[in-house]
């Protein structure tokens, strides 16, 4: 149950970022197709953040300390770009155009995810 809620939170955050930024696009022929694409991309984003991001944070820890944590924004943007690349490999209609769009998109996703986590209860019934 918690996994499904995380995917839905990621899907909402990605949808808000795509809605606010012209450089992030989710396309499809119908609304149902776009919603399914968004859910699939949210699952990919969750997997990337669960597997690749901790490794990237660990390897770049000295630079994160040196930059007072600002490098985390770059790492989040790279995770979003990696999600876009994997989505492209899987023929999903999700695209992020450029690094700076990914930085702003990652900031939006972080804020929306944080807000959703504040509003949702800590422990979900399983």
C-alpha positions in Angstrom: 0.0 0.0 0.0 2.8 2.4 0.9 4.5 1.7 -2.4 1.4 2.6 -4.3 1.0 5.8 -2.4 4.6 6.7 -3.2 4.0 6.1 -6.9 0.9 8.3 -6.8 2.8 11.1 -4.9 5.6 10.9 -7.5 3.0 10.9 -10.3 1.3 14.0 -8.9 4.7 15.8 -8.4 5.8 14.9 -12.0 2.5 16.0 -13.3 2.7 19.4 -11.5 6.3 19.9 -12.9 5.1 19.1 -16.4 2.2 21.4 -16.0 4.4 24.3 -14.8 7.3 23.9 -17.1 7.3 23.9 -20.9 10.5 21.9 -21.0 8.9 18.8 -19.3 6.3 17.1 -21.4 4.0 14.1 -21.0 2.3 13.4 -24.2 -0.2 10.9 -25.3 -3.2 10.5 -27.6 -5.8 10.5 -24.7 -6.0 11.5 -21.1 -6.0 7.9 -20.0 -2.8 7.3 -22.0 -1.1 10.3 -20.4 -2.2 9.2 -16.9 -0.8 5.7 -17.5 2.4 7.2 -18.9 2.6 9.4 -15.8 2.2 6.4 -13.5 4.9 4.4 -15.3 7.3 7.3 -15.2 6.6 7.8 -11.5 7.5 4.1 -10.9 10.7 4.6 -12.9 11.5 7.8 -11.0 10.9 5.9 -7.7 13.2 3.1 -8.7 15.9 5.5 -9.9 15.7 7.4 -6.6 15.8 4.2 -4.6 18.8 2.6 -6.4 20.9 5.2 -8.2 20.5 8.3 -6.0 22.0 6.8 -2.8 25.0 5.7 -4.7 25.4 9.1 -6.3 25.1 10.8 -3.0 27.6 8.5 -1.4 30.2 9.0 -4.1 29.8 12.8 -4.2 29.6 13.3 -0.4 32.9 15.3 -0.1 31.6 17.7 -2.9 28.2 18.0 -1.2 29.9 19.1 2.0 32.2 21.4 0.0 29.2 23.1 -1.8 27.2 23.2 1.5 24.6 20.8 0.0 24.0 22.7 -3.3 25.2 19.7 -5.3 22.1 17.8 -4.1 20.1 20.0 -6.5 22.3 18.9 -9.4 22.0 15.2 -8.3 18.2 15.6 -8.2 18.2 17.1 -11.7 20.4 14.3 -13.0 18.0 11.7 -11.5 15.2 13.5 -13.4 17.2 13.4 -16.6 18.0 9.7 -16.1 14.3 9.1 -15.6 13.6 10.9 -18.9 16.3 8.8 -20.7 15.0 5.5 -19.3 11.4 6.5 -20.3 12.6 7.3 -23.8 14.2 3.8 -24.0 10.9 2.3 -22.9 9.0 4.3 -25.5 7.1 6.3 -22.9 6.1 9.9 -23.9 8.0 11.7 -21.1 10.7 14.2 -22.0 12.9 16.7 -20.1 14.5 19.3 -22.3 17.8 20.3 -20.8 19.7 20.5 -17.6 18.3 23.8 -16.2 14.7 22.6 -16.9 15.6 19.5 -14.9 17.0 21.6 -12.0 13.8 23.6 -11.8 11.7 20.5 -12.3 13.5 18.7 -9.5 12.8 21.6 -7.2 9.1 21.5 -8.1 9.0 17.8 -7.6 10.8 18.1 -4.2 8.3 20.7 -3.0 5.2 18.9 -4.2 6.5 15.6 -2.7 7.3 17.3 0.6 3.8 18.9 0.7 2.1 15.6 -0.1 4.1 13.8 2.7 3.1 16.5 5.1 -0.6 16.1 4.2 -0.6 12.3 4.2 -0.5 10.3 7.5 2.8 8.8 8.6 1.6 5.3 8.9 -0.6 3.9 6.2 -2.8 0.8 6.8 -1.6 -2.2 5.0 
